[in-house]
């Protein structure tokens, strides 16, 4: 088996934009296979990469928990879209 790719901010941004097109963004994980939160995110990414940390830092969140859980769905979506715009992904 080959080496797994690193989960980067650019990959995160691309995958989070795909999630934002879904009807229900909560219960989704940008780093998980098929975006399903019950699929472990490290199945797809290099072990040294921490997708949860990249996700949290992307929106300026200190704790590595799902933004919907910490902020609530509406605020999580709003700060994520704001971060995507500020970082030039949208």
N, C-alpha and C positions, 0 to 999 in steps of 0.2 A: 504494500500500500504506500502511495506517495505521501509526501509531506502536505499537511493541510494548509490552506492559505491563511494569512493573517487577517483579522477583522479590523478594518481601518475606519476612520471617520468617514471617508468617501463611500465606502461600502455601506456603512450604517445609513448615511443620508439617502443613498439610492434605495435601500431596502425599506426605510421608514416612509419614503414617498409612495412606495407600492402599497404599504399598509394603509396610508391615509386615503387611498382610493376605495378601501373596503367599507362596507356598511357599518361594521362594528370593529373599531380599532382596538378596543380593550380585549384582553385574552389573546392578543397577538404579540409576537416577539420578533423584532427585525432580524435577530441573529439565529433564530431557530429554523430548522427545516420546515418548509411550507408555511412559515410564519406562525406555526402553532406553538403556543406558550408551553404546552406540555412536552414538547420535544426539547431535550437538553441542547442549549446553544453551543456547547463545546463539541458536539458531534461533528460539526462542519468546519470548525476553525482551529487554528494552531493553539496548542495548550497554553503557550506563553501569552496569548492574547486574552484580554478580559473584556468580552463583549458587553457585559453589564456595566463595567466601569466606563467604557466608551459611550454607551447610551446615556448614563447619568451625567457624565461630564459634558456631553453634547448640549444639554439644556441647562447646565450650571447647577445640577443637583448633586449634593454631597453623598447621599446614600445610594447604594446600588440596588435599588428596588424599582419595579415597574413604575414609570411616571404616573400612570392612571391610578395606581394604588396610593401613591404619595400625594398627588396633586388633585385627583379627581379627573374624570374624563375630559370635561370641557377645557379646564386649565391646562392639562397635559397636551391636548391637541394645539391649543393656542401658543404655548411656549415652544413647542416643537416646530410649528410653522414659522414662528418668529426666528428661531435659531437657524432653520433652513435658509431663510431669506438673508439673515445677517452674515451667514457663512458663504453665501453665494451659490447655494445649491438650487434655489428657486428664483 
